[in-house]
């Protein structure tokens, strides 16, 4: 009987292994089918705090999953650190000692200071750098990536025109000759994600097949990725939460309590939803319940550079310039909340909707028009 039970258990184990192997092969075939049997080749365009964190996650994932080329190129703007090229340090020590100190890349992440070389034959382009540089770098990328390449934007911000706000994903699509562009946004403080502290994120896609590939590339046990067919909603959540975080930072700098900060977050979420639906069609309510929505808003209002710098601004009575605060506190990184606050106000003024967004308006007035920081609670 014992021998019979052992045989049954052995057979069951073999069956489970076969099922698992079959699932892995099915997943691999799904990825490979989109490339006509060729493996996806990844390039991360940008190497700041978040760019380095995502390179760490992706670099490990491509080694553990089928359907992806094992090498991940990361374009690094060349800087000198203690007399050495930053790219040389990354490629020998496998660490971005300037923007993600203490976190090691897998050896397959290769830093390249030459943009055309970095994107050579890449099928998956991850854009993660300040959006002000897009018009400068996109012409250098075109013609060097693989045919049929797709992009994913991790850039948080918006642009504007007389017609209204312009998504960064739309700018990339236009600059890259109509390339399909998805987005990844979520409650992802870069240092925490890089240290494998559990978090979630959201892929917003237009083309389901491409959304599936991006989800497969980013997802892992400590970085769980969902997806939704709503590029505009996901991306706008990622941009507008930085504006709300300025308001939360003002509260912290003034020493206001949890009740006040919670109210600012709630009002900020309501104005985010209103802004999204006012200027874009097809926005899904479910998007605001994903990681890119309420979760990202909460974590950004309690951590991250926008909240931290706004707290310093408030403690200084609004007298210290944002440029000075950036230079002192961000180690070469840039604030997105202040830029986005300006762009949001431009859109609201053009649409004659300023009065409909009292929190966004008050944050702008405090940040750029000399209104007292204490006005953050005067929203009526």
Buried (B, 14 or more C-beta within 10 A) or exposed (E): EEEEEEEEEEEEEEEEEEEEEEEEEEBBEBBBEBBEEBBBBBBBBBBBBBBBBBBBBBBBBBBEBBBBBEBBBBBBBEBEEEEEBBBEBBBEEBBBBBBBEEBEBBEBBBBBBEBBEBBBBBBBBBBBBBBEBBEEBBEBBBEBBBEEBBBBBBBBBBBBEEEBBBBBBBBBBBBBEEBBBBBBBBBBBBBBBBBBEEBBBBBBBBBEEBBBBBBBBBBBEEBBBBBBBBBBBBBBBBBBBBBBBBBBBBBBBBEBEEEBBBBBBBBBBEBBBBBBBBBBEEBBEEBBEBBBBBBBBBBBBBBBBBBBBBBBBBBBEBEBEBEEBBEEBBEEBBBBBBBBBBBBBBBBEBBEBBEBBBBBBBBBBBBEEEBEBBBBBEEE
